Amino acid sequence: MNYLDLDLTLTEEDIELKKAAHRFAKEVMRPIAKKLDEMTPEEVIAKDSPFWDFMRKAYALGYHTILIPEPYGGMDLTSKQQAIIYEELAWGSVGLTVALGVAAFPSFGASLVAEEVLIEKIIEPFCACKDASIIGCWGITEPDHGSDTLLPFHPIFSDPNIKAQCRAKADGDDYVISGQKSAWVSCGTIATHCALFCQMDQSMGMAGGGIFAIPLDLPGVSKGAPLNKLGQRDLNQGEIFFDNVRVPKENLIVGPEAYEAMLDITLSTTTAMMGIFAAGIARAALDETLEYAKNRVQGGKKLIDYPNVQQKIFHMFSKVETTRLIARAAYIYNQNTTTPAEEYSNVAKVYGCQSAFDVCNDAIQIFGGNGLTKEYLIEKLFRDSRAMLIEDGSNDTLAIGGGHKVIETYPRMDG
């Protein structure tokens, strides 16, 4: 369903991009996501799975390059256009949108430094790919380290007593990587490449990390089974293991000297993206609820005619709109400044994902018992939104990090 965009500066191109993305979300993503939700994790990634139909169609349209600058083969989109498209895709399926986003992560990370060798080896082949044969993942979470890996410049981040489970050590012209990334790596078991965040200097704690863009067909790399989970079942996730994997030094994007700063830049993008995704799924839940309440009769009249339902729908609508406003604003700002204000992206993620869950929860209440059945889309949206409270950093931990940032930086000055 379309919506009124309060941004009066939208161009005709912006509007056409929104319409095209919505058609793709409605006609391709929604039906495929429903099928995948009913499959086992192994069936989701099987060769004949509709997941691959989605990926190939998305790649053919260039949606895998949304995050990549135009000079390297990206879609040549403004930050606003990226946000508009991502919201529409998330309206179709949050899980599939996350898969598409992380597929670009090695190339996105490499594009932030734009070394010639990384452009040739990583970015350009990915952008030229139209059949989804090149898929990236974001390897940051570990079995013993989840959201605490997402707290750059927080005091705990420099604690040398905190040891990572995946480490890189220099050896001649290579780095040797050993350790494990957890089962929560999105696209982990299907990825051909990885944006690997691992520890390089233990004396600096988690701040002593490095970021690599590496192919996953190197000797010593292995993968676990795809994860079976509650929500976003259309999103493949799984473990990656590194057993003395030799990686050329030229595949290093950034080392310990700039790791925290680069992580801060990265998170300023990803957490705001999660807020944008939240606006999409919350809007999907609102759309479903309005349609249901206008037709469902109880007590002799339609649900939509009851004041308490009208009140709930108003609050659901409010959360959709405010989520879009803060998420889009934070995303655009942090994509266009050299010093990101990550706390605003944290607001987008924490507020947005909580709002999305609240909207889906209220929708279930209006649907009643029907909302608990798989006959209605709202049941899936509820499960998918619940995952977002933990995905890409638990809301609780990100609020701690955001609070620390506010204390250290507030008030930031314009310019």
N, C-alpha and C positions, 0 to 999 in steps of 0.2 A: 504494500500500500504506500502511496506517495505521502509526503508530509510537507508542511509549510516550513521553509528554511528562513529564519529571521535575518540571515545575512543578505542585505540588500545589494551587496557588491558582486553577487554571483554573475558570472558571464554566461553566455549561451553555451560555450564549450563546457563549463562546469555542469550545467544542467543536462546536457547531452551525455556527458560521462556518467552522471548519476543515473539517468534513465537506462543506459546500456548495462551498467553494473547491476541494476535492479532486475532487469530482464534475465540476466545470467543467473542471478541468485534465485529467482523464482522458477525459471524453466530448467535449470541444470542442477543447481546446488540443493535445493529443497528435496526433490525426489531422490537424488542419490544419497543425501545425508540420512533420509528415513530408512533406506535399504541398508546402509552401512550400520546404522544403530542397532539393527536386529541381527547382525552377524557376529561371529566370534572374532577376536582380534586377528587370528590367523586368516580367516576368510576375508577380512577387510583389505589385507595387503596381497591376497592371492593374485596371480597373473590375470585372471578373468574377472577381477573385482571391478565394480563400477567406480571405485575410488580412482582407478587409473583413467577412466573416461573423463572424470572431472579434471584431473591434473592435466591431461593432454589438451583438453578444451581451454582450460585456464592459461596454460603456457602458450597456446596458439594465439590467444588474445593479448599476450604480453603481460598478464596480471602477475606473473612471477617476478617481473622486473619493476614493480611499483616503487620500490625503495632505492632503485639504482639510478644514479645520475645519467642523463641523456648522452653525454660524451662517450660513455662506456657501453651504450646499447639499451639503456633504460627507457621508460615510457615518456620521459620529458614532461613530468607532471609537476604542478606547484604543490606545496605542502597541503594547501586546502583541498586540492583535487585528490591527493592521496587519502586524506581523511574522509572525504565524501565517498570515494569508492570502497574503502575498507568498511565503512558503516553499512553500506548496501550488501557487501559480501557477507558480513557477519549476520545481517538480517536473514540471509539464506542459511548459513550454518557457521557458528563460531569455530567449531572443530576444524572444518575444512579451510576456513580463513586462516587459522593459526598455522595449519600445515603449509599453506601457500606462503605465509609470511616467513616462517623459519627456513623454508626452502631457499630463500634468498640470503640467509644470514652470513655464510662465508663471503659471498660477494659484497654484501652490504658492509661488513666489517673491513674488507680489503679496500673498498672504495673510500673509506675515511682517511686512508694514508696514500692510496693511489700510487704505490710503487709499480714501476713498469712490469716487473716480473709477475706481480700478482694480477695486474690487469690482463696480461697475456695468458696466464695459467688458470686463473680462477674466474675473473669477472666476465671477460668477453665470451668464453665458451658457454657460460651459464646464460648470459643474455641471448646468445644465438640459439640456444636450445628451445625447440618448439614441441618436443615429444615427451617432456618430463623424464628424460633419461639422466639428467643431472639434477639432484635434489640435495639441498643442504640441511643441516641441523645446527642447533645451538647447544653445545656441550658445556654446560656450566654446573648444573646440579649434580651432587654426589650422594651416595648412600648416607653419609654422616653430615653432609652440608647441603642445606636447601636454601631457604631464604636468607640465611646469614651471608651467603656469597654475594648478596645484592645490596650491601651497605657501605659503599665507598665513602671514605672520610669519617665514618663513625669510629670511635676509639677502639672497638673490638676488632676492627678490620686490620689493625697493625699489630695485633697481639702475636708475638712469635711462637707462643705455645699452641696456637691453633694450626694444626697440620692438615693440609689437603690430602685427598686420596688419589689425586692425579697430578704428577709432577713431571717437569721437563728439566733435563740436565744437558749442558753443552758438551759435545764430544767431537772435536775436529770441526768439520764443515756442517755438522748436523746437530740436531737436538735429539736426545733419546727420551721418549715419553713412556711412562709406566703408570698404571693405575686404572681407575674405573670411573665412569660416569653413570648416574643412576637410571632407573627405569622410567624416569619422568622426562627424558630427553625426547622432545617432540620430533617426529620423523626419524627417531633413533635407529630403528631396525631396517629402514628402507633408504636411508641417506647414502649418497655417494661421496659427499664431502661434509666436513664439520668445521664450524667456527668453534675451536676448542679453547676454553678458558681454563688454564691450569696454573699451578704454583711453580715458580722458578727460583725464588729466593725465600727460603723458609724463615730467615731472620727478620723479614719484613711482614710476616704473617700472611694473611690473604691479600694484603696490598702488594706483596711481591709476586704477583701473577704475570702471566703473559697470554697473549691471544694469537692463535695460529689458525691459518686457513689451510686445511690439509685434506687430501683425498683419503677415503676410507678403504681403499683396496691395497694399502701398504701391508707388508708382512708384519704380523703381530697384532693386527686389529681383528677383533671378533665382536659379535653382537649377541645379546640375549633374546629371549622370547618377547613378542609383543605383549604389552601390558593389558590386562583385563581390568576394566575400571567402571565406575558409576556413570560418569558423564563424559561428554565429548568422545563417544565411542567411535566416531568417524575419524578421529585423530589418532594416528599411529604414534605410540611412545614405547621406548625400550632402552635397555642398557647398552653401553659400548665399553669394551675392554681394550686396554693398550698394554701389550707385553713387549717392552723394549722396542718400541716402534721408532725407527730412525726417520726423522723429518728434516729436510734441508733447511738451513738457517734462513734462506730466502722466503720461506713460508711463514716466518714470524711477522705478524702485523704490528705488534707493540710488545715491549718487554716491561720489566718491573719499574723502570724509571718513569713510565707514563701510564701504567696499567690503571691506577685509580681514576685518573682523568678520563681515559678512554672508556672505562666502565661507566662513569658518570654520564658521558655523552650517549653511550649506548642505551642506558636505562632511561634517559630522558626521552628517548624515542619509544622504547618498548612499553614502558608503563603507560605513557599517553595513548599508545596504540590499544592497549587493553581497555582503556576508558572508551575509546572509539568503538571497539568491538562490543563493549557493554551497552552502548547506545543502540547498536544494531539489534542485539538480542532482546533488549528491553522493549524496543519498538515492535519487534515481532510478537512479543507476548501481549503488548497493548492491542495490536491489530487483531490478534486471535480473540482476545477478551471482548472487544467491542462487537465483533461479528457474532460471537456466541450470545452475549447479553441482549443483543437486539432481536434475537430469534427464540431464545429459551423462555418458555412460559412456566411460571411457578406461582401458585396462589391466585390464579386467574389473570395474571398480567405478566408482561415481559419483564425480565430481570432489570432491563435498562430503565424501567419506570420507577424502581425503588430508590429512594433518596440515599440509602447507605451504599448502594452499588454506584450511584452517580458520584458520591464522595470518594469512594475507592478509585474509581476511574480517573478522577481529577488528580489525585495524588500520584497515580501511576504515570499519567501524562506529564506531570510536573517533573518527575524523576527522569523520564526520558529526555525531556528538553534541557534540563540543567546538566545532565550528564554530557549531552552533545556539546553544550556551550563550553564547559570547562575542558573537556577532553580535546576538542578541536583547537581551542585557543592555546592550550599548553603544547600541543603537538606542533602547531604552526610556529609558535614562539621559539621552542627549543630546536626546531629544524633550521632556524634562521638567525641564530646567535652563536657567537664563538664561546660564550660562557653560559652553559645551560642552567636553567633554574629547575633542578630536578624535583624540588618539593612540589612544584605545580603539577608535574607529571604524576607524582605520587598521589596528589589529590584526585587527579583524573582517574587513576586506577582504583584507589581505595574507595572513594565515593561512588565512582561509576559502577564498579563490580558489585558493591553492596546494594546500590540502587537497582541494578539489573536483577539481582536475586530477590529483592523485596517486591519488585514488579511481578516477577514470575510467581512468587509465593502468593501475592494477592490475587493473581489470575487463577491459581489453583482454587483458592477459596471461593471465587465467583463461579467457577466451573462446578464446584462441589465434587461429588464422587466421580463424575465424568472426567475431571481433571487428573485423576489418579490412574486412568486407563491409557493404554497405548493407542487407543483409537483417536485420541486428540493430540495434536502437536505440542500442546502446552506441557504435557508430561515430560517430553524430551527437553524442552527449553528449560524447565525447572532443574533437571539434572545437569544440563550443560552450564547453567548459570551458577550452580553451586560449586562447580569445579573452579570457576573464575575467582572465587574468594581465596584460593590457594595458588592458582596458576600464575606463573611469572612473578612469584613472590607473594607469600601470604599477606593478606591485608593487615594483620596484626603487626608483623615484622616491618612491613613497609611504612606503617604509621610511626613506628619507633624511629626508623631512619629519617622519615619526613620531619618528625618533630625535632630531631637533632639538627637537621638542615635549617629549619625555621629559627631555632635558637641561635645558630651560628651566623645566619645571613640576614635575618629580618631587621629592618626593611631593606630590601634590595632597591637600588636606585635605577631610574630610567636612563637609557643611553649607555 
